[in-house]
Amino acid sequence: MSTEIATENTFDITQAPKHIEKSETSTASTGFNRRIDRSGQLWQIKSGKDVLHEVNSPHIDAVLIADAPKISRSYYATDYVAGVSLPPDCWTSDSNGGPDESVVNPQSSKCSVCPQNVKGSGSGGGKACRLFTRVAVGFLGDNEATNGVFQLHLAATSVFGDAPDAVNKPTRLPFLKYKKFVENNGYKISQLITRVSQDEKTAYKKLLFEPVGYVPEDSLEQVKGLLENPNTKEAIETKYSAAKADDEVSPAETFVAPAEPPKKRRKKSPPAEGKVTGLDEALADFNDKVDD
């Protein structure tokens, strides 16, 4: 985990070393309590309430292993109370669908017509139901405290939008634009070392992502292990238990300024028979390379 402060990022995604192969496709409470928290410049790697490692830095450098296949939503009927962490009253793992089947008090049958998905239903004139996604993150190296998979929870302002400084830092982007940028260059986010930092121009939490290097050849086995780790799938799932969950992300941790919902996208054709996707595809790439 990097603690160095870089004055300039000179990484060029078009200059890949031989061990990084282009992807075949270049288009575009949870039970998991191992997570990354940030307050100001203090980044904490946690397991439940225990802090495994922390660093005071404008950024962290990590490998983004995988992200949730769809954008999620969560709605809290009550305001956050310090020291109390509860699951949301309504949620879904598909923001274009409806509430999860386990929700006791669904606010609507479909998110698109839900009264909590209307501007003005939440504080500050925003929407009461908030968009978010989760990313499985790993750190390279032999630090036992940061071994394994950790969850990075991204609120809407970290997910959507454009580069805040498109002239000087065009590759420092919100998550979805960053992922698309990497894929448009023929790679997967799991093949890169990504710098995660706060947008210094905003007072609310807004993380930005930029590539600073490729995964070194001697770290391919470690990344393969992270892809195979069952915690990777668990880290990106949206699921909650009905009981109080002290290790859950609270409304205060997820609250950001209101953001517009994602633009509608064209429906993609289902993958051809026998074609692997998502984690399976990423793992297959690393298996092929490691076995060579």
Protein Blocks (a to p, Z undefined) as FASTA:
>chain_A
ZZbdcfbdcbdfklccfklccdfblcdcdfbfcdcddehjaccddehjbcfbdcddfbdc
dddfbdcfbdcddddfbdcdehiacddfbdcfbfklccdfklmbdcbfbfklgfklcghj
aghhiafbdcddddddddedjbfklgcjddddddfklmgccdfblmlmmmbccfklmmmm
mmmnopafklpccdddddfkbfbdcdddddfbdcdfklmmmmmmmmmpmklmmmmpccdd
fbdcfkbccfklmgccdddddddddddddddehiaghjlmmmmmmmmmmmZZ
